[in-house]
Amino acid sequence: MPLQVLLTGKLHGPDMGESIVLIYRAGTSGTVTPQVGFVTLEQRLESLKQVDWEAFSKAEPATVASY
C-alpha cells in the first residue's frame, strides 16, 4: 500500500501493478497531451527522490479526524 499512497495519494484503489503499466504507457505514447499536466512515471519517481523521507519519520503523527 505505501506505493499506492506515494503514486496516487490514496489508500485504496485499483491494483498498482496494472496502474503503473497504464501510467507508463500513457506517458510514453503521446496519449495524454502536455497541456493536461500529466506527470510521467519517470518524473513522478524523480520527484519522490527529492522528498526528505527522514523528516517524515521525525515528524509528529498526523491527527486523524473521527466522524
N, C-alpha and C positions, 0 to 999 in steps of 0.2 A: 504494500500500500504506500510506502514512502515515495516510490517512483511516481505513482499516480498523483499524489499531492504535489510533488515538485513540477510535474509536467502540466497538470490541469488545474491545480488549486482546489480540487475536490476530493472528498474522502471516498466517494462511491461513483461508479460509472462502468463503462464497458471494459472488456479485457484490455490491458495495457499493451500486450504484445501486438494485437491487431491494430490498436490505435497508433502505435509507433510506426508501423508499416504504412498506414494511411497518411500520417503526418509527413513521413519521408517522401512518399510518392507525390503528395500534393506540392511539397516544396521543390521537388526536382523536375516535375513535369510541366510546369507553367500553367497548371490548372487554376491556381489562385493568383490573381493579379497583385502586383506590389501595392496598389492603392488601398487594399483592404488591411494592410498592416500585418500580413501573415508573417510569422516568425518560423524559419525553418528549424528542423531538429538540430542542426549544427549550431545555429545562432542561439537556440534555447540552451543547449549544453554549455556553450561558451559563457553565456550569462550566468549560468549556475556555478561555473568555476570562479566567478568573481565574488560570490557571496562569502562573507566571513562566517563560516559554519561554526567556528569555535565560539563566537559571540552568542549564538543561539543556545549553546549548552550552558552558558554562564548567566543567561537572562532569566528573569523571574518567569515562572509559568503563567501563561495567559489565563485570565478568569473566564470561565465558560458560564454564560447566562443560562439559567434554567427557566423553562416556561411552564 
